[in-house]
């Protein structure tokens, strides 16, 4: 192991650090070295976790929102206090540049802070009846034990974005973190324990193969909610599996985000906007810009300015504060980036900058011009540091191109025309639209996050995120 950072490696099950017969290695995507051997959970651990979650739920939901909120506030304080450690752990196991990684920890904490404040505010409603002797009420109750499956690209915030609202309203939570990044999840469990979180309320089951764990929990009628962030194909599998026990389900899936640069754009700002939206986290975010449509009048100047800016991005060790672009998370991710670039070049695209592997899992930040329909890079989510530029002529045409996808998570536009901004934002079939805003959901624990079409179901963040974990019960009193 290449770091003196202390962190747990065993599964966190029913308030105990649980050893398993098998372990699996967690590798640094930058150096390739083994960071740790981590518990490898399967069906047995999943059954134990389910039993513990059910038992914990019975007691946790009885606490008042004020009591749950106090524990969540302590969890938030510990997250902030351990920003450095969690940031380093993120950089080590995921490859995210350390400055971004430490920023993610504060983003993760913001969900806990907001949900701690909202826990006492999950109120019911008194409903007026057409009958004078009746007093109907709508009560909001926790849906039950929750199974949360989280991705590798935001290994702290994707957990708190799911666990914090669930815990706040009274649910217990079982987390299955991505096999690439279990260490941050286990560290969050350690902090939950230190905050006074009761045994069984939050459990973490690392697994090299998610199928056995998921099989048990998806088939268990007592697990009443599944929340998943990841690929659309896997999300559809879970959606089908959830039907057998009619679990509530939230899915935050793939994206294919367009960025539309209109002819009135401020060139310097538009380039700055693109850097933030496209190259953050080495392009490995579900809301990252994937397709750039630039008005033909601005295309040449924009492409040149963007290529010059991208060529200056610093690539390297994610633990170095000056690094802006780290490695791809694994070989599969690198192979997809390489395949998309090669396909585009074979069909006539040109490299304005980058366009090559740099050894290991590093790939040079890239700008491609001459993009046209039929290239994979327009049709699939690249999930890497490659910006493809395609010109357009008019507003109606570019809206049609932007919407011509099965996905609908995030979209971006740059314009100074207020009427156009409203018109285009309303026409785009996406759950999130940034108008002159490259990161519309940044630090937005109170904002709705989610997509249309194959980008998912439900919303995370704000009251919308809390409602995903609540059932509504009608109680009607008939007075004598």
Secondary structure as UniProt FT lines:
FT   STRAND          11..13
FT   TURN            14..15
FT   STRAND          16..18
FT   STRAND          23..27
FT   TURN            29..31
FT   STRAND          34..39
FT   HELIX           43..60
FT   TURN            61..62
FT   HELIX           65..81
FT   HELIX           83..94
FT   HELIX           98..118
FT   HELIX           119..121
FT   STRAND          125..127
FT   TURN            132..133
FT   STRAND          134..142
FT   STRAND          145..149
FT   TURN            153..156
FT   HELIX           157..169
FT   STRAND          173..176
FT   TURN            179..180
FT   HELIX           182..194
FT   TURN            195..196
FT   TURN            199..200
FT   STRAND          202..204
FT   HELIX           210..219
FT   TURN            221..222
FT   STRAND          223..229
FT   HELIX           232..243
FT   TURN            244..246
FT   STRAND          248..252
FT   STRAND          257..261
FT   TURN            263..264
FT   HELIX           267..278
FT   HELIX           280..283
FT   TURN            286..287
FT   STRAND          289..295
FT   HELIX           296..311
FT   TURN            318..319
FT   TURN            321..322
FT   HELIX           331..346
FT   TURN            347..348
FT   STRAND          350..353
FT   TURN            360..361
FT   STRAND          366..369
FT   TURN            373..374
FT   HELIX           376..379
FT   STRAND          386..392
FT   HELIX           395..403
FT   STRAND          407..408
FT   STRAND          410..414
FT   HELIX           418..427
FT   STRAND          432..435
FT   TURN            438..443
FT   TURN            445..446
FT   STRAND          452..453
FT   TURN            454..455
FT   STRAND          456..457
FT   HELIX           462..467
FT   TURN            468..469
FT   STRAND          470..478
//
